[in-house]
Amino acid sequence: MRLTTLCSNGNSMKPLVLGATGVVMCGMLPLSAEAQVRLAMGGTHSGSSFYSYQVAVVSDWNDNVEGVGMTIQELGGADASTQGLLRGEIDMGIAVTSSDHQAVEGEGDFSSPAENLRTLYFFAPLPLNWVVSADSDIQSLDDLNGAELNPGGRGTATEGQTQTVLDVLGIEPDYYRAGGDDALDAYQNRNLDAFVKAGLHPDGYIQQAHSSRSIRLLSMNSEQAEQVAEAYPYFSVGEIDPGDHYGEQTSPLATVQTGIGINTTSELSEEIAYGIVERAFSEEGIKAAADGYVPASRIDPLQLTLDVSVAPLHAGVIRYLKEHGHDVPEHLVPPEYAE
């Protein structure tokens, strides 16, 4: 496991990446740091653009949210992060609506309903991108029948979403189960022709794949997308525009999408949750996030949070929203919130 930790240089908090056995001594902390709450965030794998987003916002929060000193632990995806969160190993983590749904319902890898799971916010829609090599014979999702396909990094929400979608559609690929880095290596070395990567464009992971072996993006048809969204309401029908980031591609492409964000539990203090979303929803916070994940500049995280959240919002988030005049759906208000 790799760990990104944020060490103070006296003026700001800078990310350092440590190897599995590496140790970095940050030196003596300034006296003001003694009052900081030490928090850990579960992250996706370091090759993902969402990991860059997490590094950017954590650095920004450490500089601008009073009392927060946070590190990132690379756990591999939303499913793994949420499980670590519910075991008390981290304080917040990367979240996807499908994982939150399973956790709240006690389905899939979650053995019982997670009554203390809380949403901080969502920062981006998360469309599924169906990626194949440009020189393959795969022209549609139906052509994935029997084809070797990496459904997403092992242990990620994307892996589970891909299998759910293809199960609904009756498509049975030969699943190539591997972590994100290993799947990328397999694609680049021509040992794999197809993989799924969730996210908006440009996507750094897809760009890496395309740089060594040209890709083609597949489109779902509207009937397929609507069938999946009807079967699993945490999906919605979406369109993606790959632009010119991966050579000439058809546009727009139909797909299904979830949302990606940050979750926590009811154990996190109300003041800390309030301070984080106050910063994350601000113009300055969105600009800082875009330094790590460019599409963040085009997204309103507050409205997205209200639109796609599955688990109840944290009480600190509710307080922020109500103070700023927003109506909160009743099913998103946690039992511990009191006006």
Secondary structure as GFF3:
##gff-version 3
##sequence-region A 1 339
A	DSSP	beta_strand	3	8	.	.	.	ID=ss1
A	DSSP	beta_strand	13	18	.	.	.	ID=ss2
A	DSSP	three_ten_helix	31	35	.	.	.	ID=ss3
A	DSSP	beta_strand	37	43	.	.	.	ID=ss4
A	DSSP	alpha_helix	49	64	.	.	.	ID=ss5
A	DSSP	beta_strand	68	74	.	.	.	ID=ss6
A	DSSP	alpha_helix	78	86	.	.	.	ID=ss7
A	DSSP	beta_strand	92	96	.	.	.	ID=ss8
A	DSSP	alpha_helix	97	105	.	.	.	ID=ss9
A	DSSP	beta_strand	117	133	.	.	.	ID=ss10
A	DSSP	three_ten_helix	141	144	.	.	.	ID=ss11
A	DSSP	beta_strand	148	150	.	.	.	ID=ss12
A	DSSP	alpha_helix	157	169	.	.	.	ID=ss13
A	DSSP	beta_strand	174	175	.	.	.	ID=ss14
A	DSSP	alpha_helix	180	188	.	.	.	ID=ss15
A	DSSP	beta_strand	194	198	.	.	.	ID=ss16
A	DSSP	alpha_helix	204	212	.	.	.	ID=ss17
A	DSSP	beta_strand	215	218	.	.	.	ID=ss18
A	DSSP	alpha_helix	222	231	.	.	.	ID=ss19
A	DSSP	beta_strand	236	240	.	.	.	ID=ss20
A	DSSP	beta_strand	253	265	.	.	.	ID=ss21
A	DSSP	alpha_helix	270	280	.	.	.	ID=ss22
A	DSSP	alpha_helix	283	290	.	.	.	ID=ss23
A	DSSP	three_ten_helix	294	298	.	.	.	ID=ss24
A	DSSP	alpha_helix	301	308	.	.	.	ID=ss25
A	DSSP	alpha_helix	315	323	.	.	.	ID=ss26
A	DSSP	three_ten_helix	330	332	.	.	.	ID=ss27
###
